[in-house]
Amino acid sequence: MGRNPFRSVFLIGLILTLGSILAGCQSGPSVFSKNKTSVQNHAADADLDSHAVVATGQQADWVEGSSHKYPSGLYLTGVGIGDERQKAEDNARAEIAKVFYSHIDASTKISQEYLQSVSGTTTRESGRMSVQDILEVSTHKVLSGVRIAEIYHESKPSNAFFALAVLDREQSMVILQNKINSLDQDIQTQLARAGRLNDRLLKIKELKAALETHLLRQAYDTELVIVNPTGQGIAPPVAFVDIKNRLTDILTKEFHIRLEVKGDRAQDLQEALADALTQEGFSLSGANEKANVLVKGSIEIKPLKQTSEQWKYVRWKTVFDLVDLKDDSVFGSISDTGREGHLSLPQAQDRALLKIKKNLLPKVSQEIARYIFNPPAVK
């Protein structure tokens, strides 16, 4: 079977989404609203908040402008308003968090979209890092450094509380630089390990893990750019696209799938399955190529006893096993059954085949993707 050279190997077609991050990952509630609870949890780590004294009288300078005590060159600040002190504090922290969440979402969008498409599914079953995971992990340490520095209570005319949240830029920079350097070492280790592996499946999983580590690194670097007064980050020693290209080469040139379908309308189903897999970037083995994975199944479409003069019915059944040919282990099994009817028996059989294709093809692709791209089992 030929492979479409214009299709990337990233299942579900390289729309390049890593969450939702990324092109459509944010339909529904915004990233920030999803993390409102997380922002409040970070507040529990800030033991300095209780030291903020409520000021009254003349309005504080930071309520409608900048703070002389906490200049922007040294601190990131956020102002929150609420009818209660706690609400104002939460809103102030949220203002700072919002900056990180929105920038991380934008800066990692393409990489996250790629990884989502590689995983072949939007569920966590694939082992994929979700947008939420990236945000939670990368922002936790930095946002735990946010503290409420000042509180102002305006008795008239609004009787509102104003809170000033601050984040020390220099302190945050040190934390982020150390984390980025650590992740760079992890990426180098993962790539070196992938280079030593002969098993293609383990190599693919290791490269996928390196891409996810790189994505997390991108998030930390985005935070560093935000807190650094110069707006500078740290260039990665290895580019995301270089790792991606290594993974693509293996998936398109070295990793092959063989199909074996038996039973009623087996040829039709095998051709449809081949088309679906190649369109999603999988490479099918030729006659003389050694395959890595075997998709082996059977299809049965049998007429049912006639119960109507106008309609003919058939009962269909499919059973498929997905086999790792390295050790002949079955890593996935898919079975389904149903009934279809039409005015003639051939038409009923055609309808059954359409239903089988609709049900079976996505499941096969997703099971292969989960198996290929789940996190490495061997370190």
N, C-alpha and C positions, 0 to 999 in steps of 0.2 A: 504494500500500500504506500502511495506517495505521501509526503508530508508537505503541508502548505508552508513555504518558506517565509511567508509574510505574517504568520501567526507566531506570537511569542509563546514560550512554554508555560506561560502562567495562566493556569486554568482559569476558565471563565474569562478568558481573553484579555489580557493586559490592559484593562481599563485603568490600570495603575491606581487602584484605590487605596494600603497599609494601614483602614479604618476607617472606609470610612475614613482613614484620614485621608478620606481624603476624598474626594469628589463627592460623594454623596453620602459620606458617612455622617453628615450632620442633618439629615432630614429628621424632623421631630425636635425635641428639646435641644437647646444649644449645649455646647461642651461646657460652658460656664455654669449653666443651670444644673447640669448633671453633677457638677462637682461642688455645689453649694454646701452639701454636708461635709465634704472633704475639707473645705475651707474652715468650717467650724471645728472640725476635728484637729486641724493644725493649731487652732487657738488654744487647745488644751495643753499643748507643749510649751506655750509661752508663759513662763512663770513670772514675767515682769509686768503683766497686764494689771495686776492688782495694785501696782505702785502708782498708777495714773490717778491723779487727784482731779476731781471735778471742779473746774473753774467757772465762775459766774462773773457778771458785771460786763466790763468792756469786751467786745467780741475779739476772739483770738485771731492773729494775723492769718493763720492757715485756713480758716473757715472759707474765705473767698479768694485766697491768694496763696503765696508760697510762705513757708515757715523759715524765719531767720535762724531758729535754733536747730532745725534739721534741713540744711540746704540740699538742693537736688544733686549737687556734685558728690555728696557723701551718702545720701539716703534716697531710696525710693519711698514715696509716700502715697497714702490713699486716705481720702476723707469719706466718712460714712455718716449718715443722718438717720435718726430714728426717734420714735416717741418714747423709747426706753433706752437706757444706757447700753444694755446688752445688744439690742438691735443695731444701734449705731456702731458699736465695736465690730459686730459681725459684718456689717456693710462696708466698714473701712478696710477690713482684711480682704473682703471680697473684691474691692477695687484693685488692690495690688495683685491678687490671684488672677483676676480677669486678664491682666496684661500678659502674664505668663501663658495662660491657657490659649489665648487667641494667637499669640505668636508661635507657640509650639505647633498648634493645629495647622497654621499656614506654612511654616517652614518645613514640616515633615510630610506634607500632603502627598507628594508624588511617591516618595519612598513607601509610605504606608499603603497607598493604593496598589503599588506593585506587590507588596507582601500579601495583601488580602487576595489578590488575584492568583498569586502563587499557591496559596493555601487551598484555593478552590472552594471556599465556603466562608460565610461570615460568622460561623459559630466558633466557640472556643474549643470545640472538639479537635480542631486541626492543630492545636498548639500555637496558634497565631497570637502575637501580641496585639491586643486591641488598643484603640485610641485611649480608652479609659485607663488601661494598664500603664501606657506610656505617661499619661498625665499624672496618675497617682504616684508612680515610682519616682519620676524625675522631679516633681515639685515638692515632694514631702519634706526633704531636708531643708530646702531653701525657705519654704513657706512656714516651717516651724520656727524660723528666725524672725518672723514678723511679730512685732509687739505694738501694743497700744501705748503711745507716748503721752498723749494729752487728751483730756475730755473737756468739752465746753458745753455748758447748759444755758440755753437761751430761754429765759422765763417769759419774755415778751418779744414779739407777739405770738410766736409759734409754740412756746414751751417744748422745744425740741432739743435733743442731745446731738452733739457733734463729736465724732471721734477721729483722732489722727493716728493712723497706723504707719509705722516706719519699718524699713528694712535696711540694715547696714550694708552698703555696697561692697566695701573691702572684705568684710567677713564672709559675705556670700561668694565673692570671687574666689577666695581661697578654697572654700568647700567645693565649688564647681570645678575648678582647675584640677583638684586632686581626683575628683570623680571621673573627669574626662580622661585624665592620664591612665587611671586604672582600667577604664573601658577600652582604651586603645591597646593596652597590654592584652586584655581578654580577646580582642579581635585578632591580634597577631597570633595568639595561641591557637584560636579556632582555625585560622587559615593554615597555620603550619600543620595542625592535626589533619585537616582536610587533604593537604598535600601528601601526607604519608599514607593515607588510606587507599587501599586497592578496591575495597567494596564500594560500588557506585552509590548504593542506597545510603550507606553511612556517610559518604563524601557529600552527597546532596543535603542530607540532614545537617551536617556540620556547616556547610556554606549557608544554609537557611538560618541557622543559629547565629552565624556571624553577621548576617544582614539585620537580624532583629537586634543584636547588640549594637550595631552601627546606628540603627534607628533611635535607640535609647540615647546613644551618644549625641546624636543630632539634637535631641530635645535638651540635653544638658548644655550643649554648646549654644543653643538659642537663648537659654536662661543666662549664660555668661555674657552674651552680647547685650542683654537687657540690663544687667547690673553693672557692667563695665562702663564707666563714664566715657571711655573712648569708643565704645561700640564695637570692640574687637573680640573675636572668638579665637579658637585654636583650630588650625587646619588639620584635618585627619591625615594620618600617614598613609592610609589606603582609602580611596574613594568608594562610595557606595556603588557607583556604576561599575567599577572594576570587579567587585565581588559579584554583582548581578550578572555581568558578562560571563564570569567563570561558571556560574550556576547554569546560565542559559546554554552554554556550549555543551555541558554534560547532558542536560535534558534533551537537547535537540540532536546531538551527535552520538552519544554513548549509551543512553538509557532507552531500551526498546521494550515494547509490549507485544505479546503474541495473542492472537484471538483463536479460540476453538469453540464453535457453536454447532450443536447437533439438534436434529429433530425437524418438526414441521416449520416450513418457511425459514429454515436456518440460514440460508444464503442471504435472504433479504435482511434479516436481523443482524447478521455479521457485518454486512456492508454499511448498514446504518450506524452500527457501533463504531466501525472503523472511521467513518466520516466524522462522528461526534468527537472521538478522541483526537484525531488529527487537527480538527478545528480548534480544539482547546490546547494545542501545542504538544501533545504527546507524539512520540515517534513509534511507529509500528515496525515490527521486525520483518525483514524480507526473508526470502527463502533460505539464504545462506547466513543470515545473521543470528547470533545468539541472543535470545531474549532474556530480560531480567524479571519480567512479570508475565504471568499467564492469566488471561481472562477466559475461563472455561465454563461453558454453560449449555443448558438444553432448553428447548422450547417445545411445548406440546399444545396443539390446538385441535380439539376433538368436538365433533357435532354432538349436540344434545338430542335426546328423544324429542320428536316433533310434538309441540303442544299447541301450535297455531298454524292454520293453513296459510296465513299471510306472512309469517315471520319464521326465519331460520335462526337457531341459536347455537353458539359454540362455547365451550368451556376452555379457557387457556391457562397455562401454567408455565412459569419460568423458574429455573434454579441455576444460579451462577456462583462459582467460587473464584476468588482472586488469590493467586498463588505466587509466592516469592520463590522463583526457580533456583535460588542459591541453595536452599535446603528443602524445597518442596513444601514449605509451611503455608497453610491457608490463613491469610490475614483478613479476609472478608468474605461473607456469604450473603447473597441477596436472593430472595425468593418472593414470588408474588403469584396471585391467581385471580381470575375474574371471569365474567360472562359477558358476551356481546351478542347482539342480534341484528339482523337486517332482512331485506326482502328475499335475498338468495344466500346460499351457503358461501359462495366465494366472497360476497360482499361482507358477510358476517366475519369471515376469516380476515379480510382486509381491515375491518374495524378493530378486530382483536389485536392485529399486528401494530396498528397505530397506537393503541392503548399501551401495549407492551413497550414500544419505543419511548413513549412519553414518560412512563414510570421507571423504566430500567436505565436508560442512558445517563441521566443526571446522577443516579445513585452510584453507578460504576465509576464515573469520573471522580465523584466526591470521595469514594472509598479509596481509590488509588491515590488521590491527593493527600488525604489524611495519613496514609501509610508512608508515602514518600517524604512528606514535609514535617512530620512530627519531630519534636526535639530529639537530639542524639541520645541514644541509650548508653553509649560508651564514651567515656571521657579520657 
